[in-house]
Amino acid sequence: MAEMRVDCPVCGAKAGAISKIDTSNIPYFGEVVENSIICEHCGFKHSDVMSVEKNDPAKHTLKITEDNLDSRVVRSQTSTVSIPEAGIKVEPGPKSQGYVSNVEGVITRFISATNRAKVLYTDEESQKNIEETLNFLEDILEGKAEATLIIEDPYGQSKIADLKATSVPLTEEELSQLQTGFTIIEKDEIEKRE
């Protein structure tokens, strides 16, 4: 593991943040690089997990049951994660982070995001939908409901480690509809500006 002091990207404290980079080999996934930055001054935290291996674009699917909540999940910063039965989809953005977790951890992340939505959307219909979604996600965790976890990754760096998970190549149409979290400027757009 490499560890060094860096200037905080948020508060600017000179050598105020600790950056850690570690590589590890995760069974069924291969080699990954884990990077984290924590500022001792302002509390800024950032972590990311990136696969070292280059893979083809893929869609990973798992029927979630109470028996596979502990199955390992690697989500790259460029992948889209969804549970269609709950009406939830998280697409990558500029601040998107990869993570290594398990199915239960992914659901817990969805619960946290849905609870944050309660504060943002205060109208009656939104609050009703949010409560229904939260109840459904809790039912999945308690084994009272089943759902489908889908991870679509245009760079093929995400995985679900479960014998019942399926992985299929993404079609060109599916690829064209996925967000990557990156801003892409086409070469001809740059030439038009010059």
KAZI-V69174 format. One record per residue. N is the residue number from 1. PHI is phi in whole degrees, 0 to 359 (NA if undefined). Layout:
# KAZI-V69174
{{N & PHI} {N & PHI}}
This chain:
# KAZI-V69174
{{1 & NA} {2 & 258} {3 & 224} {4 & 211} {5 & 268} {6 & 225} {7 & 290} {8 & 291} {9 & 288} {10 & 259} {11 & 266} {12 & 80} {13 & 304} {14 & 295} {15 & 52} {16 & 270} {17 & 242} {18 & 254} {19 & 253} {20 & 239} {21 & 232} {22 & 220} {23 & 250} {24 & 211} {25 & 253} {26 & 258} {27 & 308} {28 & 75} {29 & 247} {30 & 100} {31 & 279} {32 & 231} {33 & 248} {34 & 254} {35 & 233} {36 & 219} {37 & 228} {38 & 227} {39 & 266} {40 & 284} {41 & 269} {42 & 256} {43 & 86} {44 & 304} {45 & 226} {46 & 213} {47 & 220} {48 & 207} {49 & 233} {50 & 231} {51 & 281} {52 & 278} {53 & 275} {54 & 265} {55 & 231} {56 & 283} {57 & 305} {58 & 214} {59 & 241} {60 & 251} {61 & 227} {62 & 217} {63 & 283} {64 & 279} {65 & 229} {66 & 294} {67 & 278} {68 & 237} {69 & 295} {70 & 265} {71 & 294} {72 & 290} {73 & 229} {74 & 245} {75 & 247} {76 & 281} {77 & 293} {78 & 255} {79 & 264} {80 & 256} {81 & 243} {82 & 215} {83 & 232} {84 & 304} {85 & 297} {86 & 266} {87 & 71} {88 & 246} {89 & 216} {90 & 245} {91 & 259} {92 & 289} {93 & 228} {94 & 300} {95 & 256} {96 & 298} {97 & 236} {98 & 276} {99 & 204} {100 & 247} {101 & 209} {102 & 226} {103 & 302} {104 & 300} {105 & 296} {106 & 296} {107 & 297} {108 & 299} {109 & 298} {110 & 296} {111 & 297} {112 & 299} {113 & 295} {114 & 292} {115 & 296} {116 & 295} {117 & 294} {118 & 302} {119 & 283} {120 & 281} {121 & 246} {122 & 259} {123 & 291} {124 & 300} {125 & 295} {126 & 297} {127 & 298} {128 & 296} {129 & 297} {130 & 296} {131 & 297} {132 & 297} {133 & 295} {134 & 299} {135 & 299} {136 & 296} {137 & 297} {138 & 296} {139 & 298} {140 & 297} {141 & 297} {142 & 272} {143 & 78} {144 & 270} {145 & 215} {146 & 241} {147 & 206} {148 & 243} {149 & 262} {150 & 235} {151 & 237} {152 & 249} {153 & 232} {154 & 293} {155 & 250} {156 & 66} {157 & 256} {158 & 258} {159 & 204} {160 & 235} {161 & 268} {162 & 207} {163 & 300} {164 & 268} {165 & 286} {166 & 247} {167 & 228} {168 & 228} {169 & 295} {170 & 284} {171 & 282} {172 & 301} {173 & 295} {174 & 298} {175 & 300} {176 & 293} {177 & 266} {178 & 274} {179 & 277} {180 & 244} {181 & 90} {182 & 258} {183 & 271} {184 & 248} {185 & 249} {186 & 289} {187 & 302} {188 & 293} {189 & 293} {190 & 293} {191 & 296} {192 & 294} {193 & 283} {194 & 282}}
